[in-house]
Amino acid sequence: MAEAVGIVKDYGTNKGQLEADLHSQGVAPIKVQFLTTKDHFFASLENENGASKQSANEDVAKVLQQESGYDRAAQTSLEEPQAKRIKLDDAQERAETIQLENDDVTGKEKQKKKKAKGQNKKRPHMKPSYFDNNKLCPSVSQESEDKCFFGDKCKFIHDIPTYLMLKPGDLGDRCYLYETFGKCKYGITCRFAKAHIGDNYKNLVNEEVIKKWEGKDLVKNTEGKTLQRFLRKKKFVFEKSEQYLKHLKQPNKTVSGKEVAVINDFSQVQKENVTLDTENSQTKTGTNLDAETRHCTAVSLKPNVEDLCKNDEAGPDIQTTFQKKTLGAVTDEDIIKIRSCEKKRVDFRDKLYLAPLTTCGNLPFRRLCKCFGADITCGEMAVCTNLLQGQSSEWALLKRYHTEDIFGVQIEGAFPDTMTKCAELLNKTIDVDFVDINAGCPIDLIYQKGGGCGLMNRFNKFEQIVRGMNSVLDVPLTVKMRTGVQEKVNIAHKVIPKFKDWGVSLVTLHGRSREQRYTKQADWEYIDYCTKIASPMPLFGNGDILSFEDANRAKQTGVSGVMIARGALIKPWIFTEIKEQRHWDISSAERFDILRDYTNYGLEHWGADTQGVEKTRKFMLEWLSFLYRYIPVGLLEHLPQKINERPPFYMGRDYMETLMASPDVSDWIKISEMLLGPVPSNFTFLPKHKANAYK
C-alpha cells in the first residue's frame, strides 16, 4: 500500500528495525503492508463513507481531548494518542528529581507525576430516558381494558395519533421480538412497530410462535416491586443474620483469639440447631405423610413472603411472590434441611470463568459469551446496601438467563451486618449457584469505605463477613481478590490459607495490586505460589489472558481454572479459541454479526421502545471502547496479540475491518447507527473506561 511505503522509507529494507522500534514503544507487531499513519487512516474512512465530513460528535471530542490528551487532527504518528503519565518507580523518580534540581527548576514549576486513572470521570452522561420525553401511557400501549388509574392527572399521552406525531421514526421493517416470540409487548411504542401494528393501531399476535414459548422461564431472578416495597419499609425478616450478629455483639471480643472463638462457637450452635431441626422434620415426615400425599405434592421451593416479612397490609399477590411450586414426588431435598457441611456443591475445576464486569458484563453480553463457550458466568458487582434498600437498578444486575447453567452474583460491602443480611436476602429470593465477595475492586469510592481491596487490610472484619455469609447461604461462597493494596507488597498469601477455615469454596486471584490497577503485567509466579498454599481449595488465576497460549501458560501454574475479563471484552470468541486450541481469524462480517446478535439481545432485555434502543446503544458503545483494540489474526506479524500492546493505526482487509479498528468515538457511533438507526439530536457519548493498560 502507498501509505506503508512512506512509513518504512526511513528504515529502508530493515523491517526488523521497524518492528523493534514499535515493540519498544509497546506497539503490537502488525505486518508492514497494513501499517498506515493517523491522517491516512481517518482520511480513508471518510473517503469510503462518501465525503470528508466533520466529526459527528464535536462536544465529545473536546471532552475526550481534555481527559486523555487525544487530538485527532494533531497527531500523525503510528502510535495512539499521547500516552497517559504513570507512576514512576522510586529510583527513576529520584533520578528525575535530581536532574530537575541540577537544571535550577523552581519547586513551583516541577510537575508532580500523577498516577494514570482508568475512568473518564468528567464525561457527559445522559440517561436513555432523556431521549424519550413524549411517552405513551402504558394503559394505551399495552391495550389494557381498564382506564388509566391516574385519569386526567396522568402525565403521559393518551391519544395515539398525537403520540405518533411526536414519536421518532421507525428504525426498520422487522421486529426481533415479534419474529422471535410472536408478540412485541411494546406495541405501538416499539421503534419497529410497522412490523406488527395492524388496523386501528392493534398489536398483531402470532399464536403459533407464542405456543413455542409457553411455560418457559427465559429470565430468572426478576423479583417484582413487592419485595422492593418490603425492603424499603424494612419489613423483611433476617432471622439467621440477626442470630449471627447477636453472637458478634457478645462482650470480650477485643482479642483476636476470643473473637474467633465466639464465631466458631456460633457455627457449632448452628450445626446443633440444624441437627435437631432435621431430626424433627424426619419424625414429622414419618408420621404425617401418607402414600397419597407422597404421590403428588406441590412443593414450595421458596418460603412464603409472609414468613420472610413482618405483617403488612398488602395485596393478595404477596402470598405468591417468592413461592415457586413444582409437581412431582416428594424427595429428601424437599423435606430435609441442608446442613452447612452439605451445601450445594459446584465443580469449578477446569472451567472457563467469565469475570464479573462492571457496565459491560450485562446479561446480553453474557449470553454472547455463553454461545462462545464460557462455562461460568457472574453478574456485575452489586453493592449490598443498595440491594437491602430495594433499588431497582441494583436488583437488575442479578438477572439470570436460562442458558447460564453455572451462574453467580457478586456483592460488595465493608461490614458484616449488611453483607450477612444481603447474603440471606439473596439466598431466600433468587436462584444462583454461588455468591462471590468482591475483595478486589480498586475504585476509590469503594476502597475508601473499606470495601473491595480495603477488605484485605481488615482481617477481622473480613473474617466476620465471610463466616457470617457462609452461615446463611445454601450455596458456595467464593472470593475474588487482588495480590494486595500496595504495588510491591503482596498480602494475598496471608489471607488465602485462612479462607479454608472460614468456609470459602473458591478463590480467584487477579495478579495485580490495587495501585497497579491494570498497568504492567500480571504476576503469575505469585499466583502459582498462592495456588500451592490454597490447596486443596480451588484457586482461579486472572490477568492478561487474550489467547489460548496465554490460557495454557496460566494452567501450567497449577491453577484450577482461569478467569477472563478484558480478554473477553476485546474478543468474546476467546472461549472458543481456548477450547479448540486455535487462533480464529474472524472476519469483519462475522464480527458485525456478533454485534447484531448483541443488539437483538439488548432489545429483548432493555426494550424495543426509544428508551430501550438508546440503552442498548449506550452499552454497545461502552463495549466498542474495548472491542476496537482487537487486531485481526491475519494482520499480525507474529502471534499471539498481547493485551498490553497498543494497536497502531492500520488498514484492514476491508472497510468494515478498518472502521472497527478506529479509536474515535464518532466511528463507534457510526457502527451503532448501522444497527440501531441514527442517534437522537444532541446525542453525546464518552466511554466510562479508557485504555490505561498499554506499556
QUITAUR-V756406 format. One record per helix or strand of 2 or more residues. SS is the DSSP state (H for helix, E for strand). FROM is the first residue (numbers start at 0). TO is the last residue. If there is no record, write none. Layout:
# QUITAUR-V756406
SS_FROM_TO ; SS_FROM_TO
This chain:
# QUITAUR-V756406
H_1_10 ; H_14_23 ; H_31_33 ; H_37_47 ; H_57_67 ; H_89_101 ; H_106_108 ; H_127_130 ; H_137_140 ; H_150_152 ; H_159_165 ; H_175_180 ; H_186_188 ; H_192_194 ; H_198_200 ; H_206_211 ; E_218_219 ; H_224_231 ; H_238_247 ; H_255_287 ; H_290_294 ; E_298_299 ; H_304_307 ; H_315_319 ; E_324_325 ; H_331_334 ; H_339_341 ; E_351_353 ; H_362_370 ; E_375_377 ; E_381_382 ; H_383_387 ; H_391_397 ; E_399_400 ; E_406_411 ; H_415_428 ; E_433_438 ; H_443_446 ; H_451_456 ; H_458_471 ; E_475_481 ; H_491_501 ; E_505_509 ; H_523_533 ; E_537_541 ; H_547_554 ; E_560_563 ; H_565_569 ; H_573_579 ; H_587_605 ; H_609_626 ; H_632_634 ; H_654_659 ; H_664_675
